Amino acid sequence: MEEKNPIQVAGRLFGALEYIAENGPSGLMEIARFLDINKSTARRVMRSLIYMDYVRQDPESGKYYLTERLLRIAKRRPD
């Protein structure tokens, strides 16, 4: 039996980030299909990632793309 993520939204947030990282700028329906969630839930996930500045949405195409925030976090070194 496959173990479920105890915090479902964390799986969705990181799943969306990983999908965009692997596939490049992506539309809402692509992300929703990948995460196996409905469009309105996917929209809330993406709005949360935008709010936290991990993702931006291109106003013309509507596609979501990653910001450099994860890269900045990965480059941090402890003092």
C-alpha positions in Angstrom: 0.0 0.0 0.0 1.4 3.4 -1.0 1.9 5.8 1.8 0.1 9.1 1.5 1.6 12.5 2.2 0.3 13.6 5.6 0.1 17.2 4.4 -1.7 17.0 1.0 -1.2 20.6 0.1 2.6 20.2 0.4 2.6 17.5 -2.1 0.6 19.6 -4.5 2.8 22.7 -4.1 6.0 20.8 -4.6 4.5 18.7 -7.3 3.5 21.8 -9.3 7.0 23.3 -8.8 8.6 20.0 -10.0 6.3 19.8 -13.0 7.2 23.3 -14.2 10.9 22.7 -13.5 10.8 19.6 -15.7 8.5 20.9 -18.4 9.0 24.6 -18.6 6.2 27.2 -18.6 3.0 25.4 -18.2 -0.7 26.0 -18.4 -3.2 25.5 -15.6 -4.9 22.4 -17.1 -1.5 20.7 -17.7 -0.6 21.2 -14.0 -4.1 20.1 -12.9 -3.8 16.9 -14.9 -0.4 16.2 -13.6 -1.5 16.7 -10.0 -4.7 14.8 -10.6 -6.8 17.7 -9.2 -9.6 19.9 -10.6 -8.9 23.2 -12.2 -10.2 25.3 -9.3 -7.9 23.5 -6.8 -5.0 23.9 -9.2 -5.7 27.6 -9.5 -5.5 27.9 -5.7 -2.2 26.0 -5.6 -0.8 28.3 -8.3 -2.1 31.5 -6.6 -0.3 30.4 -3.4 2.9 29.8 -5.2 2.6 33.2 -6.8 1.9 34.8 -3.4 5.1 33.2 -2.1 7.0 34.4 -5.1 8.0 30.9 -6.4 6.0 31.2 -9.6 4.8 34.0 -11.9 2.2 33.9 -14.6 2.8 35.3 -18.0 -0.1 37.8 -18.7 -0.2 37.0 -22.4 0.0 33.2 -22.5 -1.4 32.6 -19.0 1.4 30.0 -18.5 3.2 29.7 -15.1 6.9 29.8 -14.8 9.4 29.5 -12.0 11.1 32.5 -10.4 14.7 32.4 -9.1 13.5 32.1 -5.5 14.3 28.3 -5.2 17.7 29.0 -6.7 18.4 31.7 -4.2 17.4 29.3 -1.4 19.6 26.5 -2.7 22.6 28.8 -2.9 22.4 29.9 0.7 25.1 28.7 3.0 25.0 28.5 6.7 27.2 30.9 8.5 
